[in-house]
Amino acid sequence: MDIFDIHRQLVDDYRSFTTAAVDVRDPRLKQHVDELVARGEQWPEPWLALNPLFARGGAIGDLVTEGLLHPECERIFRPKSDFSDRGARAITLHKHQCEAVEAARTGLSYVLTTGTGSGKSLAYIIPIVDRVLRMPERTPGVKAIIVYPMNALANSQVGELEKFLRYGYATGGEPVTFARYTGQEKGEERERILRDPPDILLTNYVMLELVLTRPEERRRLVQAAQGLQFLVLDELHTYRGRQGADVAMLVRRVRDACQSPDLQCVGTSATMASAGTVDDQRNVVAQVASQIFGAPVTADRVIGETLDRATLGDPSDVAGLTVDVRRGGARGDYDALASSALATWIESTFGLDEEPETGRIVRQQPARVRESAASASSSNLGRVMRVLGPRPDR
């Protein structure tokens, strides 16, 4: 896959779509429009960034051995392909996921602020499942409510929970139950949820508001959620302005209606704060989360991502860069790629940076393609390219 080819195809398709139905008759206007299209004013310049390597935490089995998780978690949290698959081995968590498990055990509210694809959902699903499994008396009722800003996210989560909590278990023998209640449910499905509320309820903030106000749902669902343990707000950054104030009030009403003064609130977001150092960002997130949750969230309970370098080479190794460029890129097995000067230069240029104040490894800021090209031209790699000249097959 060539991402630049994909980008060119997207631009061509968009240009065709937006210009095919427009016939500008005035010559001056047509010339102006054609110039704008030629300059690419209709679409932004692409950005370059690399997904980083998250620091390894521990296997689920290790956390069970340490007493941080219930033994059944080792059977639940395994990759599985279908209902008959019990999974060959338990998953291994990232460091920030392990930190979330430890934060959840305190009973205090916390926030996870890690990038897209970092497994934020597991950072609250695992603690919720563990809490339910550890209850000495498993009375029927809702122990956790997870609030999503869009139904699409709730629908996606249903599929993921099914793989963990239903695959590998007999029908009716699931260790922890869950259900989606977002307003999409009709007739028998809705009645089933009201009649037999699950341990984990997936919803959206509008539906949660309705649950608190509709007499039938308040009588049955809210009553089933007395002593609620967890309230999760996924994509916390979406709740801002007036909507943020509404959701903050909703959190307080849920806490009161469920008679849960010690309700543990959890928030997740990839884009809550970006200015200043990591510690500065955590302070800002803690302040915002405290306002929304109506409960104190300290900076030490704002869990960020811990990154590791995937490469081991020297990005300033001119000889190594020359070898890689001559043969058209880094080659070999994983160890060879990790040691490659070119792969290391790419990771250091587009993937990772170091925070000057602490030396902590952080994400490199995304850069536009032209800026990246200019930066590459002035680097050791650029000097190597100029010395070698253009390849005849390019």
C-alpha positions as CSV (number, residue, x, y, z in Angstrom):
1,M,0.0,0.0,0.0
2,D,1.4,3.4,-1.0
3,I,-0.3,6.1,1.1
4,F,0.7,8.8,-1.3
5,D,-1.1,7.0,-4.1
6,I,-4.1,6.7,-1.9
7,H,-3.9,10.5,-1.2
8,R,-3.7,11.3,-4.9
9,Q,-6.6,9.1,-5.7
10,L,-8.8,10.7,-2.9
11,V,-7.9,14.2,-4.2
12,D,-8.7,13.2,-7.8
13,D,-12.0,11.7,-6.8
14,Y,-12.9,14.8,-4.7
15,R,-11.9,17.2,-7.5
16,S,-14.0,15.3,-9.9
17,F,-17.0,15.2,-7.6
18,T,-16.9,18.9,-6.8
19,T,-16.2,20.2,-10.3
20,A,-18.1,17.9,-12.6
21,A,-21.5,19.5,-11.9
22,V,-20.3,23.1,-11.9
23,D,-20.0,24.9,-15.2
24,V,-18.7,28.4,-14.6
25,R,-19.6,30.5,-17.7
26,D,-18.0,33.8,-16.8
27,P,-14.4,33.6,-18.1
28,R,-12.9,35.6,-15.3
29,L,-14.7,33.5,-12.6
30,K,-13.8,30.3,-14.4
31,Q,-10.1,31.3,-14.5
32,H,-10.2,32.1,-10.8
33,V,-11.9,28.8,-9.9
34,D,-9.5,26.9,-12.0
35,E,-6.5,28.6,-10.3
36,L,-8.0,27.7,-6.8
37,V,-8.5,24.1,-7.8
38,A,-5.0,23.9,-9.3
39,R,-3.5,25.2,-6.1
40,G,-5.4,22.6,-4.1
41,E,-7.4,25.2,-2.1
42,Q,-10.3,22.7,-1.8
43,W,-8.3,20.2,0.4
44,P,-5.7,20.6,3.1
45,E,-2.2,19.5,2.7
46,P,-1.7,16.0,4.3
47,W,0.1,15.5,7.6
48,L,2.7,12.9,8.4
49,A,2.8,11.1,11.7
50,L,3.7,7.6,13.0
51,N,1.8,5.4,15.4
52,P,4.2,4.9,18.4
53,L,5.1,1.8,20.3
54,F,3.4,1.7,23.6
55,A,5.4,0.5,26.6
56,R,4.6,-3.1,27.6
57,G,2.7,-3.6,30.9
58,G,2.0,-7.1,31.9
59,A,0.0,-10.2,30.8
60,I,-3.4,-10.6,32.3
61,G,-2.1,-13.8,34.0
62,D,0.6,-11.8,35.7
63,L,-1.9,-9.4,37.1
64,V,-4.0,-12.3,38.4
65,T,-0.9,-13.7,40.1
66,E,-0.2,-10.4,41.7
67,G,-3.8,-10.2,43.0
68,L,-4.7,-7.2,40.9
69,L,-7.3,-9.1,38.9
70,H,-9.8,-11.8,39.6
71,P,-8.7,-15.2,38.3
72,E,-11.6,-15.4,35.8
73,C,-10.2,-12.4,34.0
74,E,-7.4,-14.7,32.7
75,R,-10.0,-16.7,30.9
76,I,-12.1,-13.8,29.8
77,F,-9.6,-11.5,28.2
78,R,-8.2,-13.7,25.4
79,P,-8.3,-13.3,21.7
80,K,-11.3,-15.4,20.4
81,S,-12.7,-16.0,17.0
82,D,-16.2,-17.4,17.7
83,F,-18.6,-18.6,20.4
84,S,-16.9,-22.0,20.7
85,D,-13.3,-20.5,20.9
86,R,-12.0,-20.3,24.5
87,G,-8.8,-18.6,23.4
88,A,-5.3,-20.0,23.6
89,R,-3.7,-17.3,25.8
90,A,-4.6,-14.2,27.7
91,I,-3.8,-10.8,26.2
92,T,-0.8,-8.6,27.3
93,L,-1.6,-5.1,28.4
94,H,0.1,-1.8,27.7
95,K,1.7,0.0,30.6
96,H,-1.1,2.7,30.7
97,Q,-3.7,-0.1,30.8
98,C,-2.0,-1.7,33.8
99,E,-1.9,1.8,35.5
100,A,-5.6,2.1,34.9
101,V,-6.3,-1.2,36.6
102,E,-4.3,0.0,39.6
103,A,-6.1,3.4,39.6
104,A,-9.5,1.7,39.5
105,R,-8.7,-0.4,42.6
106,T,-8.5,2.8,44.6
107,G,-12.2,3.5,44.0
108,L,-11.3,7.1,43.0
109,S,-12.2,8.7,39.7
110,Y,-9.6,8.8,36.9
111,V,-9.1,9.8,33.3
112,L,-7.1,8.0,30.5
113,T,-5.6,10.3,27.9
114,T,-3.9,8.2,25.4
115,G,-3.8,8.2,21.6
116,T,-6.1,6.5,19.1
117,G,-5.6,2.7,19.0
118,S,-4.1,2.6,22.5
119,G,-6.8,0.3,23.9
120,K,-8.6,2.9,26.1
121,S,-11.8,0.8,26.3
122,L,-9.9,-2.1,28.0
123,A,-8.6,0.4,30.5
124,Y,-12.1,0.6,32.0
125,I,-13.7,-2.6,30.8
126,I,-11.2,-4.8,32.6
127,P,-11.6,-2.9,36.0
128,I,-15.4,-3.1,35.7
129,V,-15.4,-6.8,35.0
130,D,-12.9,-7.4,37.8
131,R,-15.1,-5.4,40.2
132,V,-18.2,-7.4,39.3
133,L,-16.5,-10.7,39.6
134,R,-15.2,-9.8,43.1
135,M,-18.6,-8.9,44.5
136,P,-19.3,-11.3,47.4
137,E,-23.0,-11.3,46.6
138,R,-23.8,-10.9,42.9
139,T,-27.3,-9.4,43.1
140,P,-29.0,-8.7,39.8
141,G,-28.7,-5.1,38.6
142,V,-26.6,-2.5,36.8
143,K,-23.1,-2.1,38.3
144,A,-21.6,0.1,35.5
145,I,-23.0,2.6,33.0
146,I,-20.8,3.5,30.0
147,V,-21.9,6.6,28.1
148,Y,-20.8,7.1,24.5
149,P,-21.3,10.4,22.5
150,M,-22.4,8.4,19.4
151,N,-24.4,5.2,19.0
152,A,-21.8,4.0,16.5
153,L,-19.3,3.8,19.3
154,A,-21.7,1.9,21.5
155,N,-22.5,-0.5,18.7
156,S,-18.8,-1.2,18.1
157,Q,-18.2,-1.8,21.8
158,V,-21.0,-4.4,21.9
159,G,-19.1,-6.5,19.4
160,E,-15.9,-6.2,21.4
161,L,-17.6,-7.1,24.6
162,E,-19.2,-10.1,23.0
163,K,-15.8,-11.5,22.1
164,F,-14.6,-11.4,25.7
165,L,-17.7,-12.0,27.7
166,R,-19.7,-14.4,25.5
167,Y,-17.2,-16.2,23.3
168,G,-16.0,-19.4,25.1
169,Y,-18.9,-19.5,27.4
170,A,-22.2,-21.5,27.3
171,T,-25.3,-19.4,26.6
172,G,-26.6,-18.1,29.9
173,G,-23.2,-18.9,31.6
174,E,-21.6,-15.6,30.8
175,P,-19.5,-14.4,33.8
176,V,-20.6,-10.7,33.4
177,T,-23.6,-9.5,31.4
178,F,-24.0,-6.4,29.3
179,A,-26.5,-4.8,27.0
180,R,-26.8,-1.7,24.7
181,Y,-29.7,0.7,25.6
182,T,-29.4,3.7,23.3
183,G,-32.9,4.0,21.8
184,Q,-32.2,1.6,18.9
185,E,-33.8,-1.2,20.9
186,K,-37.4,-2.0,20.1
187,G,-40.2,-4.2,21.5
188,E,-39.0,-7.5,23.0
189,E,-35.3,-6.5,23.3
190,R,-36.2,-3.3,25.2
191,E,-38.5,-5.2,27.5
192,R,-35.9,-7.9,28.1
193,I,-33.4,-5.3,29.3
194,L,-35.9,-3.6,31.6
195,R,-37.0,-7.0,33.0
196,D,-33.5,-8.3,33.5
197,P,-31.0,-5.4,33.7
198,P,-27.4,-6.3,32.8
199,D,-24.2,-5.8,34.9
200,I,-22.9,-3.3,32.3
201,L,-25.2,-0.9,30.4
202,L,-24.0,0.8,27.3
203,T,-25.9,4.0,26.4
204,N,-25.5,7.7,25.3
205,Y,-26.0,10.8,27.3
206,V,-29.4,11.6,25.7
207,M,-30.8,8.2,26.5
208,L,-29.4,8.3,30.0
209,E,-31.2,11.6,30.5
210,L,-34.5,9.9,29.3
211,V,-33.9,6.9,31.7
212,L,-33.9,9.4,34.6
213,T,-37.1,11.1,33.5
214,R,-39.3,8.4,32.0
215,P,-41.4,6.8,34.8
216,E,-41.1,3.2,33.6
217,E,-37.4,3.3,32.9
218,R,-36.7,5.2,36.1
219,R,-38.7,2.7,38.1
220,R,-37.0,-0.3,36.6
221,L,-33.5,0.6,35.3
222,V,-32.6,3.3,37.9
223,Q,-33.9,1.0,40.7
224,A,-31.7,-1.7,39.3
225,A,-28.7,0.6,39.4
226,Q,-28.9,1.5,43.1
227,G,-25.3,1.6,44.5
228,L,-23.9,2.1,41.0
229,Q,-20.2,1.4,41.0
230,F,-18.9,2.9,37.7
231,L,-20.0,5.7,35.4
232,V,-17.8,6.0,32.3
233,L,-17.7,8.9,29.9
234,D,-16.0,7.9,26.7
235,E,-14.6,10.6,24.5
236,L,-14.6,13.1,27.3
237,H,-13.4,15.9,25.1
238,T,-16.7,16.0,23.3
239,Y,-18.5,17.4,26.3
240,R,-17.7,21.1,26.2
241,G,-19.6,24.4,26.5
242,R,-23.3,24.1,27.1
243,Q,-23.3,20.3,26.4
244,G,-20.5,19.9,28.9
245,A,-22.6,21.7,31.5
246,D,-25.6,19.5,30.7
247,V,-23.5,16.3,31.0
248,A,-21.9,17.6,34.3
249,M,-25.4,18.0,35.7
250,L,-26.4,14.6,34.4
251,V,-23.5,13.0,36.2
252,R,-24.6,14.5,39.5
253,R,-28.2,13.5,38.9
254,V,-27.2,9.9,38.2
255,R,-25.1,9.8,41.4
256,D,-28.1,11.1,43.4
257,A,-30.7,8.9,41.7
258,C,-28.7,5.7,42.1
259,Q,-27.8,6.6,45.7
260,S,-24.1,6.2,45.0
261,P,-22.1,8.9,46.8
262,D,-18.9,7.0,46.1
263,L,-19.6,6.5,42.4
264,Q,-16.3,6.0,40.5
265,C,-16.2,8.1,37.4
266,V,-13.9,7.3,34.5
267,G,-13.2,9.4,31.4
268,T,-11.3,8.7,28.3
269,S,-9.9,11.0,25.6
270,A,-7.1,11.3,23.1
271,T,-7.3,15.1,22.7
272,M,-8.1,16.8,26.0
273,A,-5.0,19.0,26.2
274,S,-2.0,19.6,24.0
275,A,-0.2,22.7,25.2
276,G,2.8,22.7,27.6
277,T,4.5,19.7,29.2
278,V,2.9,16.4,29.9
279,D,2.5,17.4,33.6
280,D,0.9,20.7,32.5
281,Q,-1.6,18.8,30.4
282,R,-2.4,16.4,33.2
283,N,-3.2,19.4,35.5
284,V,-5.6,20.8,32.9
285,V,-7.3,17.5,32.3
286,A,-7.7,16.9,36.1
287,Q,-9.3,20.3,36.5
288,V,-11.8,19.7,33.7
289,A,-12.6,16.2,34.7
290,S,-13.2,17.3,38.3
291,Q,-15.8,19.8,37.1
292,I,-17.6,17.3,34.9
293,F,-17.5,14.5,37.4
294,G,-18.4,16.6,40.4
295,A,-15.7,14.6,42.2
296,P,-12.0,15.4,42.7
297,V,-9.6,14.1,40.1
298,T,-5.9,14.8,40.9
299,A,-3.2,15.0,38.2
300,D,-1.7,11.7,39.3
301,R,-4.9,10.0,38.3
302,V,-4.7,11.3,34.8
303,I,-3.1,8.4,33.0
304,G,-1.1,9.2,29.9
305,E,0.6,6.9,27.4
306,T,4.1,5.6,28.1
307,L,6.0,5.2,24.8
308,D,9.1,3.1,23.9
309,R,11.4,3.3,20.9
310,A,10.9,0.5,18.4
311,T,14.3,1.1,16.8
312,L,17.8,0.8,18.1
313,G,19.9,2.3,15.4
314,D,21.7,5.7,15.1
315,P,19.7,8.2,13.0
316,S,23.0,10.2,12.5
317,D,24.9,7.2,11.1
318,V,25.7,8.5,7.6
319,A,27.3,5.2,6.5
320,G,24.2,3.3,7.6
321,L,21.8,5.7,6.0
322,T,23.9,5.4,2.8
323,V,23.6,1.6,2.8
324,D,19.8,1.7,3.3
325,V,19.2,4.4,0.7
326,R,21.4,2.5,-1.9
327,R,19.3,-0.6,-1.5
328,G,16.0,1.3,-1.6
329,G,15.1,1.2,2.1
330,A,15.7,-0.8,5.2
331,R,15.6,-4.6,4.6
332,G,15.7,-7.8,6.7
333,D,13.9,-9.3,9.6
334,Y,12.5,-7.5,12.6
335,D,15.9,-7.2,14.4
336,A,17.5,-5.9,11.2
337,L,14.8,-3.3,10.7
338,A,15.0,-2.2,14.4
339,S,18.8,-1.7,14.0
340,S,18.5,0.2,10.7
341,A,19.7,3.7,10.6
342,L,17.0,4.7,8.2
343,A,14.2,3.1,10.2
344,T,15.6,4.9,13.3
345,W,15.7,8.2,11.4
346,I,12.1,7.8,10.3
347,E,10.9,7.0,13.9
348,S,12.9,9.9,15.4
349,T,11.7,12.4,12.7
350,F,8.0,11.5,12.4
351,G,7.2,9.3,15.4
352,L,9.0,10.2,18.7
353,D,10.5,13.2,20.4
354,E,11.9,13.9,23.9
355,E,10.4,16.4,26.3
356,P,13.2,18.8,27.0
357,E,12.2,19.4,30.7
358,T,12.1,15.7,31.7
359,G,13.6,13.6,28.9
360,R,10.3,11.7,28.7
361,I,9.6,10.1,25.3
362,V,6.6,11.7,23.7
363,R,4.9,11.8,20.3
364,Q,6.4,13.9,17.6
365,Q,4.1,16.7,16.5
366,P,2.5,15.8,13.1
367,A,4.1,17.8,10.3
368,R,2.9,18.7,6.8
369,V,4.4,16.9,3.9
370,R,6.2,19.9,2.5
371,E,7.6,20.8,5.9
372,S,8.8,17.2,6.4
373,A,10.4,17.3,3.0
374,A,12.3,20.5,3.9
375,S,13.4,19.0,7.2
376,A,14.6,15.8,5.5
377,S,16.5,17.8,2.9
378,S,18.5,19.6,5.6
379,S,19.2,16.4,7.6
380,N,21.9,13.7,7.2
381,L,19.5,11.8,5.1
382,G,19.1,14.7,2.7
383,R,22.9,15.0,2.4
384,V,23.1,11.3,1.6
385,M,20.4,11.6,-1.1
386,R,22.2,14.5,-2.7
387,V,25.5,12.7,-2.8
388,L,24.0,9.6,-4.3
389,G,21.8,11.5,-6.7
390,P,18.5,10.3,-8.1
391,R,18.0,6.5,-8.6
392,P,17.6,5.6,-12.3
393,D,14.4,3.6,-11.6
394,R,12.6,6.6,-10.0
